[in-house]
């Protein structure tokens, strides 16, 4: 990891940190995070549900598209390796996810974010319907997940691509979720 990447990660983890994780993204991680969100994150079930949905999409992106893979103990599965950070502010939460990616994949992901961020809410819904009709397993997937993040959060996906070496970049996604809903009691 180069100096710029280390500096950015240190800054990301400095303030308002609620949860952080670095490692393989698999079912165990999703289960542990789900329990944390459901039981203690906030007293607002709607907000907890939004945060969990976004985490799942970000986690799946890491699991599928990270260039760094962790082989399971039984040698049957390869899980993507990455980081996840959740920061809590007075009026919002910020979810960040990052992973090593091949440069070409990082560029594609960045371009997808630009396209998705430029769409209105109705255009996003239409784009999601179009994407659902595409064949499964198409190269450069992740489209529906990124669209779903923006629809769920009702805010854009910020993204940063940090060059690491000739073939790899570190890709960071960030999304904010405002605490603008009243708790259901």
Contact map, one row per residue, 1 for C-alpha under 8 A:
11101100000000000000000000000000000000000000000000000000000000000000000000000000000000000000000000000000000000000000000000000000000000000000000000000000000000000001000000000000000000000
11111100000000000000000000000000000000000000000000000000000000000000000000000000000000000000000000000000000000000000000000000000000000000000000000000000000000000001000000000000000000000
11111110000000000000000000000000000000000000000000000000000000000000000000000000000000000000000000000000000000000000000000000000000000000000000000000000000000000000000000000000000000000
01111111000000000000000000000000000000000000000000000000000000000000000000000000000000000000000000000000000000000000000000000000000000000000000000000000000000000100000000000000000000000
11111111100000000000000000000000000000000000000000000000000000000000000000000000000000000000000000000000000000000000000000000000000000000000000000000000000000000101000001000000000000000
11111111110000000000000000000000000000000000000000000000000000000000000000000000000000000000000000000000000000000000000000000000000000000000000000000000000000000000000000000000000000000
00111111111000000000000000000000000000000000000000000000000000000000000000000000000000000000000000000000000000000000000000000000000000000000000000000000000000000000000000000000000000000
00011111111100000000000000000000000000000000000000000000000000000000000000000000000000000000000000000000000000000000000000000000000000000000000000000000000000000000000000000000000000000
00001111111110000000000000000000000000000000000000000000000000000000000000000000000000000000000000000000000000000000000000000000000000000000000000000000000000000000000000000000000000000
00000111111111000000000000000000000000000000000000000000000000000000000000000000000000000000000000000000000000000000000000000000000000000000000000000000000000000000000000000000000000000
00000011111111100000000000000000000000000000000000000000000000000000000000000000000000000000000000000000000000000000000000000000000000000000000000000000000000000000000000000000000000000
00000001111111100000000000000000000000000000000000000000000000000000000000000000000010000000000000000000000000000000000000000000000000000000000000000000000000000000000000000000000000000
00000000111111101001000000000000000000000000000000000000000000000000000000000000000010000000000000000000000000000000000000000000000000000000000000000000000000000000000000000000000000000
00000000011111111000000000000000000000000000000000000000000000000000000000000000000000000000000000000000000000000000000000000000000000000000000000000000000000000000000000000000000000000
00000000001111111000000000000000000000000000000000000000000000000000000000000000000000100000000000000000000000000000000000000000000000000000000000000000000000000000000000000000000000000
00000000000001111100000000000000000000000000000000000000000000000000000000000000000000111000000000000000000000000000000000000000000000000000000000000000000000000000000000000000000000000
00000000000011111111000000000000000000000000000000000000000000000000000000000000000011110000000000000000000000000000000000000000000000000000000000000000000000000000000000000000000000000
00000000000000011111000000000000000000000000000000000000000000000000000000000000000011110000000000000000000000000000000000000000000000000000000000000000000000000000000000000000000000000
00000000000000001111100000000000000000000000000000000000000000000000000000000000000111100000000000000000000000000000000000000000000000000000000000000000000000000000000000000000000000000
00000000000010001111110000000000000000000000000000000000000000000000000000000000001111000000000000000000000000000000000000000000000000000000000000000000000000000000000000000000000000000
00000000000000000011111000000000000000000000000000000000000000000000000000000000001110000000000000000000000000000000000000000000000000000000000000000000000000000000000000000000000000000
00000000000000000001111100000000000000000000000000000000000000000000000000000000111100000000000000000000000000000000000000000000000000000000000000000000000000000000000000000000000000000
00000000000000000000111110000000000000000000000000000000000000000000000000000000111000000000000000000000000000000000000000000000000000000000000000000000000000000000000000000000000000000
00000000000000000000011111001000000000000000000000000000000000100000110000000011110000000000000000000000000000000000000000000000000000000000000000000000000000000000000000000000000000000
00000000000000000000001111111100000000000000000000000000001101100000000000000011110000000000000000000000000000000000000000000000000000000000000000000000000000000000000000000000000000000
00000000000000000000000111111100000000000000000000000000000000100000000000000010000000000000000000000000000000000000000000000000000000000000000000000000000000000000000000000000000000000
00000000000000000000000011111110000000000000000000000000000000000000000000000000000000000000000000000000000000000000000000000000000000000000000000000000000000000000000000000000000000000
00000000000000000000000011111111000000000000000000000000000000000000000000000000000000000000000000000000000000000000000000000000000000000000000000000000000000000000000000000000000000000
00000000000000000000000111111111100000000000000000000000000000000000000000000000000000000000000000000000000000000000000000000000000000000000000000000000000000000000000000000000000000000
00000000000000000000000011111111110000000000000000000001001000000000000000000000000000000000000000000000000000000000000000000000000000000000000000000000000000000000000000000000000000000
00000000000000000000000000111111111000000000000000000000000000000000000000000000000000000000000000000000000000000000000000000000000000000000000000000000000000000000000000000000000000000
00000000000000000000000000011111111100000000000000000000000000000000000000000000000000000000000000000000000000000000000000000000000000000000000000000000000000000000000000000000000000000
00000000000000000000000000001111111110000000000000010000000000000000000000000000000000000000000000000000000000000000000000000000000000000000000000000000000000000000000000000000000000000
00000000000000000000000000000111111111000000000000010000000000000000000000000000000000000000000000000000000000000000000000000000000000000000000000000000000000000000000000000000000000000
00000000000000000000000000000011111111100000000000000000000000000000000000000000000000000000000000000000000000000000000000000000000000000000000000000000000000000000000000000000000000000
00000000000000000000000000000001111111111000000000000000000000000000000000000000000000000000000000000000000000000000000000000000000000000000000000000000000000000000000000000000000000000
00000000000000000000000000000000111111111100000110110000000000000000000000000000000000000000000000000000000000000000000000000000000000000000000000000000000000000000000000000000000000000
00000000000000000000000000000000011111111000100110000000000000000000000000000000000000000000000000000000000000000000000000000000000000000000000000000000000000000000000000000000000000000
00000000000000000000000000000000001111111100000000000000000000000000000000000000000000000000000000000000000000000000000000000000000000000000000000000000000000000000000000000000000000000
00000000000000000000000000000000000111111110000000000000000000000000000000000000000000000000000000000000000000000000000000000000000000000000000000000000000000000000000000000000000000000
00000000000000000000000000000000000111111110000100000000000000000000000000000000000000000000000000000000000000000000000000000000000000000000000000000000000000000000000000000000000000000
00000000000000000000000000000000000010111111101100000000000000000000000000000000000000000000000000000000000000000000000000000000000000000000000000000000000000000000000000000000000000000
00000000000000000000000000000000000000011111100000000000000000000000000000000000000000000000000000000000000000000000000000000000000000000000000000000000000000000000000000000000000000100
00000000000000000000000000000000000000000111111100000000000000000000000000000000000000000000000000000000000000000000000000000000000000000000000000000000000000000000000000000000000011110
00000000000000000000000000000000000001000111111110000000000000000000000000000000000000000000000000000000000000000000000000000000000000000000000000000000000000000000000000000000000000110
00000000000000000000000000000000000000000001111111000000000000000000000000000000000000000000000000000000000000000000000000000000000000000000000000000000000000000000000000000000000010110
00000000000000000000000000000000000000000101111111100000000000000000000000000000000000000000000000000000000000000000000000000000000000000000000000000000000000000000000000000000001010000
00000000000000000000000000000000000011001101111111110000000000000000000000000000000000000000000000000000000000000000000000000000000000000000000000000000000000000000000000000000000000000
00000000000000000000000000000000000011000000111111111000000000000000000000000000000000000000000000000000000000000000000000000000000000000000000000000000000000000000000000000000000000000
00000000000000000000000000000000000000000000011111111100000000000000000000000000000000000000000000000000000000000000000000000000000000000000000000000001100000000000000000000000100000000
00000000000000000000000000000000000010000000001111111110000000000000000000000000000000000000001000000000000000000000000000000000000000000000000000000000000000000000000000000000100000000
00000000000000000000000000000000110010000000000111111111000000000000000000000000000000000000000000000000000000000000000000000000000000000000000000000000000000000000000000000000000000000
00000000000000000000000000000000000000000000000011111111100000000000000000000000000000000000000000000000000000000000000000000000000000000000000000001001000000000000000000000000000000000
00000000000000000000000000000000000000000000000001111111110000000000000000000000000000000000001000000000000000000000000000000000000000000000000000011001100000000000000000000000000000000
00000000000000000000000000000000000000000000000000111111111000000000000000000000000000000000001000000000000000000000000000000000000000000000000000000000000000000000000000000000000000000
00000000000000000000000000000100000000000000000000011111111100000000000000000000000000000000000000000000000000000000000000000000000000000000000000000000000000000000000000000000000000000
00000000000000000000000000000000000000000000000000001111111110000000000000000000000000000000000000000000000000000000000000000000000000000000000011011000000000000000000000000000000000000
00000000000000000000000000000000000000000000000000000111111111000000000000000000000000000000000010000000000000000000000000000000000000000000000010000000000000000000000000001000000000000
00000000000000000000000010000100000000000000000000000011111111100000000000000000000100000000000010000000000000000000000000000000000000000000000000000000000000000000000000000000000000000
00000000000000000000000010000000000000000000000000000001111111110000000000000000000000000000000000000000000000000000000000000000000000000000000000000000000000000000000000000000000000000
00000000000000000000000000000000000000000000000000000000111111111100000000000000000000000000000000000000000000000000000000000000000000000000010010000000000000000000000000000000000000000
00000000000000000000000010000000000000000000000000000000011111111100000000000001110000000000000011100000000000000000000000000000000000000000000000000000000000000000000000000000000000000
00000000000000000000000111000000000000000000000000000000001111111100000000000011100000000000000000000000000000000000000000000000000000000000000000000000000000000000000000000000000000000
00000000000000000000000000000000000000000000000000000000000111111100000000000011000000000000000000000000000000000000000000000000000000000000000000000000000000000000000000000000000000000
00000000000000000000000000000000000000000000000000000000000011111110000000000001000000000000000000001000100000000000000000000000000000000000000000000000000000000000000000000000000000000
00000000000000000000000000000000000000000000000000000000000011111111100000000001110000000000000000111000000000000000000000000000000000000000000000000000000000000000000000000000000000000
00000000000000000000000000000000000000000000000000000000000000001111100000000001100000000000000000111100000000000000000000000000000000000000000000000000000000000000000000000000000000000
00000000000000000000000000000000000000000000000000000000000000000111110000000001110000000000000000111000000000000000000000000000000000000000000000000000000000000000000000000000000000000
00000000000000000000000100000000000000000000000000000000000000000111111000000111100000000000000000000000000000000000000000000000000000000000000000000000000000000000000000000000000000000
00000000000000000000000100000000000000000000000000000000000000000001111100000111100000000000000000000000000000000000000000000000000000000000000000000000000000000000000000000000000000000
00000000000000000000000000000000000000000000000000000000000000000000111110111110000000000000000000000000000000000000000000000000000000000000000000000000000000000000000000000000000000000
00000000000000000000000000000000000000000000000000000000000000000000011111111110000000000000000000000000000000000000000000000000000000000000000000000000000000000000000000000000000000000
00000000000000000000000000000000000000000000000000000000000000000000001111110000000000000000000000000000000000000000000000000000000000000000000000000000000000000000000000000000000000000
00000000000000000000000000000000000000000000000000000000000000000000000111111000000000000000000000000000000000000000000000000000000000000000000000000000000000000000000000000000000000000
00000000000000000000000000000000000000000000000000000000000000000000001111111100000000000000000000000000000000000000000000000000000000000000000000000000000000000000000000000000000000000
00000000000000000000000000000000000000000000000000000000000000000000001111111100000000000000000000000000000000000000000000000000000000000000000000000000000000000000000000000000000000000
00000000000000000000000000000000000000000000000000000000000000000000001101111110000000000000000000000000000000000000000000000000000000000000000000000000000000000000000000000000000000000
00000000000000000000000000000000000000000000000000000000000000000000111100111111000000000000000000000000000000000000000000000000000000000000000000000000000000000000000000000000000000000
00000000000000000000000111000000000000000000000000000000000000110000111100001111100000000000000000000000000000000000000000000000000000000000000000000000000000000000000000000000000000000
00000000000000000000000110000000000000000000000000000000000001111111110000000111110000000000000000000000000000000000000000000000000000000000000000000000000000000000000000000000000000000
00000000000000000000011110000000000000000000000000000000000001100111110000000011111000000000000000110000000000000000000000000000000000000000000000000000000000000000000000000000000000000
00000000000000000000011110000000000000000000000000000000000001000101000000000001111100000000000011110000000000000000000000000000000000000000000000000000000000000000000000000000000000000
00000000000000000001111000000000000000000000000000000000000000000000000000000000111110000000000111100000000000000000000000000000000000000000000000000000000000000000000000000000000000000
00000000000000000011110000000000000000000000000000000000001000000000000000000000011111000000001111000000000000000000000000000000000000000000000000000000000000000000000000000000000000000
00000000000110001111100000000000000000000000000000000000000000000000000000000000001111100000001110000000000000000000000000000000000000000000000000000000000000000000000000000000000000000
00000000000000001111000000000000000000000000000000000000000000000000000000000000000111110000111100000000000000000000000000000000000000000000000000000000000000000000000000000000000000000
00000000000000111110000000000000000000000000000000000000000000000000000000000000000011111000111000000000000000000000000000000000000000000000000000000000000000000000000000000000000000000
00000000000000011100000000000000000000000000000000000000000000000000000000000000000001111101110000000000000000000000000000000000000000000000000000000000000000000000000000000000000000000
00000000000000010000000000000000000000000000000000000000000000000000000000000000000000111111110000000000000000000000000000000000000000000000000000000000000000000000000000000000000000000
00000000000000000000000000000000000000000000000000000000000000000000000000000000000000011111000000000000000000000000000000000000000000000000000000000000000000000000000000000000000000000
00000000000000000000000000000000000000000000000000000000000000000000000000000000000000001111100000000000000000000000000000000000000000000000000000000000000000000000000000000000011100000
00000000000000000000000000000000000000000000000000000000000000000000000000000000000000011111110000000000000000000000000000000000000000000000000000000000000000000000000000000001111000000
00000000000000000000000000000000000000000000000000000000000000000000000000000000000001111011111000000000000000000000000000000000000000000000000000000000000000000000000000000001111000000
00000000000000000000000000000000000000000000000000000000000000000000000000000000000001111001111100000000000000000000000000000000000000000000000000000000000000000000000000000111100000000
00000000000000000000000000000000000000000000000000100110000000000000000000000000000111100000111110000000000000000000000000000000000000000000000000000000000000000000000000000111100000000
00000000000000000000000000000000000000000000000000000000000000000000000000000000001111000000011111000000000000000000000000000000000000000000000000000000000000000000000000011110000000000
00000000000000000000000000000000000000000000000000000000011001000000000000000000011110000000001111100000000000000000000000000000000000000000000000000000000000000000000000011100000000000
00000000000000000000000000000000000000000000000000000000000001000000000000000000011100000000000111110000000000000000000000000000000000000000000000000000000000000000000001111000000000000
00000000000000000000000000000000000000000000000000000000000001000111000000000000111000000000000011111000000000000000000000000000000000000000000000000000000000000000000001110000000000000
00000000000000000000000000000000000000000000000000000000000000000111000000000000110000000000000001111100000000000000000000000000000000000000000000000000000000000000000111100000000000000
00000000000000000000000000000000000000000000000000000000000000001111000000000000000000000000000000111110110000000000000000000000000000000000000000000000000000000000000111100000000000000
00000000000000000000000000000000000000000000000000000000000000000010000000000000000000000000000000011111110000000000000000000000000000000000000000000000000000000000001110000000000000000
00000000000000000000000000000000000000000000000000000000000000000000000000000000000000000000000000001111111000000000000000000000000000000000000000000000000000000010001110000000000000000
00000000000000000000000000000000000000000000000000000000000000000000000000000000000000000000000000000111111100000000000000000000000000000000000000000000000000000000000000000000000000000
00000000000000000000000000000000000000000000000000000000000000001000000000000000000000000000000000001111111110000000000000000000000000000001000000000000000000000000000000000000000000000
00000000000000000000000000000000000000000000000000000000000000000000000000000000000000000000000000001111111111000000000000000000000000000000000000000000000000001000000011100000000000000
00000000000000000000000000000000000000000000000000000000000000000000000000000000000000000000000000000011111111100000000000000000000000000000000000000000000000001000000000000000000000000
00000000000000000000000000000000000000000000000000000000000000000000000000000000000000000000000000000001111111110000000000000000000000000001000000000000000000000000000000000000000000000
00000000000000000000000000000000000000000000000000000000000000000000000000000000000000000000000000000000111111111000000000000000000000000001010000000000000000000000000000000000000000000
00000000000000000000000000000000000000000000000000000000000000000000000000000000000000000000000000000000011111111100000000000000000000000000000000000000000000111000000000000000000000000
00000000000000000000000000000000000000000000000000000000000000000000000000000000000000000000000000000000001111111110000000000000000000000000000000000000000000000000000000000000000000000
00000000000000000000000000000000000000000000000000000000000000000000000000000000000000000000000000000000000111111111000000000000000000000000001000000000000000000000000000000000000000000
00000000000000000000000000000000000000000000000000000000000000000000000000000000000000000000000000000000000011111111100000000000000000000000000001000000000011100000000000000000000000000
00000000000000000000000000000000000000000000000000000000000000000000000000000000000000000000000000000000000001111111110000000000000000000000000000000000000000000000000000000000000000000
00000000000000000000000000000000000000000000000000000000000000000000000000000000000000000000000000000000000000111111111000000000000000000000000000000000000000000000000000000000000000000
00000000000000000000000000000000000000000000000000000000000000000000000000000000000000000000000000000000000000011111111000010000000000000000000001100100000000000000000000000000000000000
00000000000000000000000000000000000000000000000000000000000000000000000000000000000000000000000000000000000000001111111000000000000000000000000000000100000110000000000000000000000000000
00000000000000000000000000000000000000000000000000000000000000000000000000000000000000000000000000000000000000000111111100000000000000000000000000000000000000000000000000000000000000000
00000000000000000000000000000000000000000000000000000000000000000000000000000000000000000000000000000000000000000011111111110000000000000000000000000000000000000000000000000000000000000
00000000000000000000000000000000000000000000000000000000000000000000000000000000000000000000000000000000000000000000011111110000000000000000000000000000000000000000000000000000000000000
00000000000000000000000000000000000000000000000000000000000000000000000000000000000000000000000000000000000000000000001111111000000000000000000000000010000000000000000000000000000000000
00000000000000000000000000000000000000000000000000000000000000000000000000000000000000000000000000000000000000000000001111111100000000000000000000000000000000000000000000000000000000000
00000000000000000000000000000000000000000000000000000000000000000000000000000000000000000000000000000000000000000000001111111110000000000000000000000000000000000000000000000000000000000
00000000000000000000000000000000000000000000000000000000000000000000000000000000000000000000000000000000000000000001001111111111000000000000000000100010000000000000000000000000000000000
00000000000000000000000000000000000000000000000000000000000000000000000000000000000000000000000000000000000000000000000011111111100000000000000000000000000000000000000000000000000000000
00000000000000000000000000000000000000000000000000000000000000000000000000000000000000000000000000000000000000000000000001111111110000000000000000000000000000000000000000000000000000000
00000000000000000000000000000000000000000000000000000000000000000000000000000000000000000000000000000000000000000000000000111111111000000000000000000000000000000000000000000000000000000
00000000000000000000000000000000000000000000000000000000000000000000000000000000000000000000000000000000000000000000000000011111111100000000000100110000000000000000000000000000000000000
00000000000000000000000000000000000000000000000000000000000000000000000000000000000000000000000000000000000000000000000000001111111110000000000000000000000000000000000000000000000000000
00000000000000000000000000000000000000000000000000000000000000000000000000000000000000000000000000000000000000000000000000000111111111000000000000000000000000000000000000000000000000000
00000000000000000000000000000000000000000000000000000000000000000000000000000000000000000000000000000000000000000000000000000011111111000000001100000000000000000000000000000000000000000
00000000000000000000000000000000000000000000000000000000000000000000000000000000000000000000000000000000000000000000000000000001111111100000000100000000000000000000000000000000000000000
00000000000000000000000000000000000000000000000000000000000000000000000000000000000000000000000000000000000000000000000000000000111111100000000000000000000000000000000000000000000000000
00000000000000000000000000000000000000000000000000000000000000000000000000000000000000000000000000000000000000000000000000000000011111110100000000000000000000000000000000000000000000000
00000000000000000000000000000000000000000000000000000000000000000000000000000000000000000000000000000000000000000000000000000000000111111100000000000000000000000000000000000000000000000
00000000000000000000000000000000000000000000000000000000000000000000000000000000000000000000000000000000000000000000000000000000000001111100000000000000000000000000000000000000000000000
00000000000000000000000000000000000000000000000000000000000000000000000000000000000000000000000000000000000000000000000000000000000000111110100000000000000000000000000000000000000000000
00000000000000000000000000000000000000000000000000000000000000000000000000000000000000000000000000000000000000000000000000000000000001111111100000000000000000000000000000000000000000000
00000000000000000000000000000000000000000000000000000000000000000000000000000000000000000000000000000000000000000000000000000000000000001111100000000000000000000000000000000000000000000
00000000000000000000000000000000000000000000000000000000000000000000000000000000000000000000000000000000100110000000000000000000000000000111111000000000000000000000000000000000000000000
00000000000000000000000000000000000000000000000000000000000000000000000000000000000000000000000000000000000000000000000000000000000000001111111100000000000000000000000000000000000000000
00000000000000000000000000000000000000000000000000000000000010000000000000000000000000000000000000000000000010000000000000000000000000000001111111000000000000000000000000000000000000000
00000000000000000000000000000000000000000000000000000000000000000000000000000000000000000000000000000000000000010000000000000000001000000001111111100000000000000000000000000000000000000
00000000000000000000000000000000000000000000000000000000000000000000000000000000000000000000000000000000000000000000000000000001001100000000111111110000000000000000000000000000000000000
00000000000000000000000000000000000000000000000000000000110010000000000000000000000000000000000000000000000000000000000000000000000000000000011111111000000000000000000000000000000000000
00000000000000000000000000000000000000000000000000000000100000000000000000000000000000000000000000000000000000001001000000000000000000000000011111111100000010000000000000000000000000000
00000000000000000000000000000000000000000000000000000000000000000000000000000000000000000000000000000000000000000001000000010001000000000000001111111110000000000000000000000000000000000
00000000000000000000000000000000000000000000000000000100100000000000000000000000000000000000000000000000000000000000000000000001000000000000000111111111000000000000000000000000000000000
00000000000000000000000000000000000000000000000000001100100000000000000000000000000000000000000000000000000000000000000000000000000000000000000011111111100010000000000000000000000000000
00000000000000000000000000000000000000000000000000000000000000000000000000000000000000000000000000000000000000000001100000000000000000000000000001111111111110000000000000000000000000000
00000000000000000000000000000000000000000000000000000000000000000000000000000000000000000000000000000000000000000000000010010000000000000000000000111111111000000000000000000000000000000
00000000000000000000000000000000000000000000000001001100000000000000000000000000000000000000000000000000000000000000000000000000000000000000000000011111110000000000000000000000000000000
00000000000000000000000000000000000000000000000001000100000000000000000000000000000000000000000000000000000000000000000000000000000000000000000000001111111100000000000000000011110000000
00000000000000000000000000000000000000000000000000000000000000000000000000000000000000000000000000000000000000000000000000000000000000000000000000000111111100000000000000000000100000000
00000000000000000000000000000000000000000000000000000000000000000000000000000000000000000000000000000000000000000000000000000000000000000000000000000110111110000000000000000011100000000
00000000000000000000000000000000000000000000000000000000000000000000000000000000000000000000000000000000000000000000100000000000000000000000000000000100111111000000000000000011000000000
00000000000000000000000000000000000000000000000000000000000000000000000000000000000000000000000000000000000000001000100000000000000000000000000001001100001111100000000000001110000000000
00000000000000000000000000000000000000000000000000000000000000000000000000000000000000000000000000000000000000001000000000000000000000000000000000000000000111110000000000001110000000000
00000000000000000000000000000000000000000000000000000000000000000000000000000000000000000000000000000000000001001000000000000000000000000000000000000000000011111000000000111100000000000
00000000000000000000000000000000000000000000000000000000000000000000000000000000000000000000000000000000000001000000000000000000000000000000000000000000000001111100000000111000000000000
00000000000000000000000000000000000000000000000000000000000000000000000000000000000000000000000000000000011001000000000000000000000000000000000000000000000000111110000011110000000000000
00011000000000000000000000000000000000000000000000000000000000000000000000000000000000000000000000000000000000000000000000000000000000000000000000000000000000011111000011100000000000000
00000000000000000000000000000000000000000000000000000000000000000000000000000000000000000000000000000010000000000000000000000000000000000000000000000000000000001111110111000000000000000
11001000000000000000000000000000000000000000000000000000000000000000000000000000000000000000000000000000000000000000000000000000000000000000000000000000000000000111111111000000000000000
00000000000000000000000000000000000000000000000000000000000000000000000000000000000000000000000000000000000000000000000000000000000000000000000000000000000000000011111110000000000000000
00000000000000000000000000000000000000000000000000000000000000000000000000000000000000000000000000000000000000000000000000000000000000000000000000000000000000000011111100000000000000000
00000000000000000000000000000000000000000000000000000000000000000000000000000000000000000000000000000110000000000000000000000000000000000000000000000000000000000001111110000000000000000
00000000000000000000000000000000000000000000000000000000000000000000000000000000000000000000000000011110000000000000000000000000000000000000000000000000000000000011111111000000000000000
00000000000000000000000000000000000000000000000000000000000000000000000000000000000000000000000000011110010000000000000000000000000000000000000000000000000000001111101111100000000000000
00001000000000000000000000000000000000000000000000000000000000000000000000000000000000000000000001111000010000000000000000000000000000000000000000000000000000001111000111110000000000000
00000000000000000000000000000000000000000000000000000000000000000000000000000000000000000000000001111000010000000000000000000000000000000000000000000000000000111100000011111000000000000
00000000000000000000000000000000000000000000000000000000000000000000000000000000000000000000000111100000000000000000000000000000000000000000000000000000000000111000000001111100000000000
00000000000000000000000000000000000000000000000000000000010000000000000000000000000000000000000111000000000000000000000000000000000000000000000000000000000011110000000000111110000000000
00000000000000000000000000000000000000000000000000000000000000000000000000000000000000000000011110000000000000000000000000000000000000000000000000000000000011100000000000011111000000000
00000000000000000000000000000000000000000000000000000000000000000000000000000000000000000000011100000000000000000000000000000000000000000000000000000000101111000000000000001111100000000
00000000000000000000000000000000000000000000000000000000000000000000000000000000000000000001111000000000000000000000000000000000000000000000000000000000101100000000000000000111110000000
00000000000000000000000000000000000000000000000001100000000000000000000000000000000000000001111000000000000000000000000000000000000000000000000000000000111000000000000000000011111000000
00000000000000000000000000000000000000000000000000000000000000000000000000000000000000000011100000000000000000000000000000000000000000000000000000000000100000000000000000000001111100000
00000000000000000000000000000000000000000000001000000000000000000000000000000000000000000011100000000000000000000000000000000000000000000000000000000000000000000000000000000000111110000
00000000000000000000000000000000000000000000000000000000000000000000000000000000000000000010000000000000000000000000000000000000000000000000000000000000000000000000000000000000011111000
00000000000000000000000000000000000000000001011000000000000000000000000000000000000000000000000000000000000000000000000000000000000000000000000000000000000000000000000000000000001111100
00000000000000000000000000000000000000000001000000000000000000000000000000000000000000000000000000000000000000000000000000000000000000000000000000000000000000000000000000000000000111110
00000000000000000000000000000000000000000011110000000000000000000000000000000000000000000000000000000000000000000000000000000000000000000000000000000000000000000000000000000000000011111
00000000000000000000000000000000000000000001110000000000000000000000000000000000000000000000000000000000000000000000000000000000000000000000000000000000000000000000000000000000000001111
00000000000000000000000000000000000000000000000000000000000000000000000000000000000000000000000000000000000000000000000000000000000000000000000000000000000000000000000000000000000000111
